[in-house]
Amino acid sequence: MDYNRVKQILSSSADIEVKYKDASVWIDSVTEDGKTAVVHLRGPLEERSEVSVSDLEEA
């Protein structure tokens, strides 16, 4: 995925499914340089991880 699409998803009110390594995640934020994003798994766990934007895929 690219930085612009991540920004679109963050600003959208729609529920857009995003996957990171086959796991469904929510995007919490993206860094200004557009290289990494903070995500957490959909579901009860709220553990956040910083991942490469290029590793995110729209489902």
NORHUTA-V850076 format. One record per residue. N is the residue number from 0. PHI is phi as a letter, one per 30 degrees, with the letter a starting at -180 (* if undefined). OMEGA is omega in degrees with one decimal (none if undefined). NEAR is the number of other ideal C-beta (glycine too) atoms within 8 Angstrom. Layout:
N	PHI	OMEGA	NEAR
N	PHI	OMEGA	NEAR
This chain:
0	*	178.0	9
1	c	-176.2	8
2	e	-177.4	9
3	d	179.1	6
4	d	176.6	9
5	d	178.3	15
6	d	177.8	9
7	d	-179.7	8
8	d	179.6	11
9	d	-177.2	9
10	d	-178.0	5
11	d	175.1	7
12	d	179.5	2
13	d	176.0	4
14	c	-176.7	3
15	c	-177.0	7
16	d	178.4	7
17	b	179.9	15
18	c	172.3	12
19	b	-177.7	11
20	h	177.4	5
21	i	176.0	4
22	c	179.5	7
23	d	-175.4	8
24	b	168.5	12
25	c	173.8	8
26	c	179.4	13
27	c	-178.8	8
28	a	176.7	7
29	b	179.9	12
30	d	-178.5	8
31	d	179.6	3
32	d	174.9	5
33	i	-176.3	9
34	c	-178.9	7
35	b	177.7	10
36	b	174.1	13
37	c	-177.7	12
38	b	168.6	14
39	b	-179.2	12
40	d	172.1	10
41	d	-179.8	6
42	k	-172.3	4
43	d	-178.2	3
44	d	-177.9	6
45	c	179.8	5
46	d	-176.6	6
47	c	178.9	8
48	b	174.0	7
49	c	-175.3	6
50	b	177.5	11
51	d	177.8	7
52	e	-178.5	14
53	d	178.1	6
54	d	179.4	8
55	d	178.6	16
56	b	174.4	8
57	d	-175.9	10
58	d	none	6
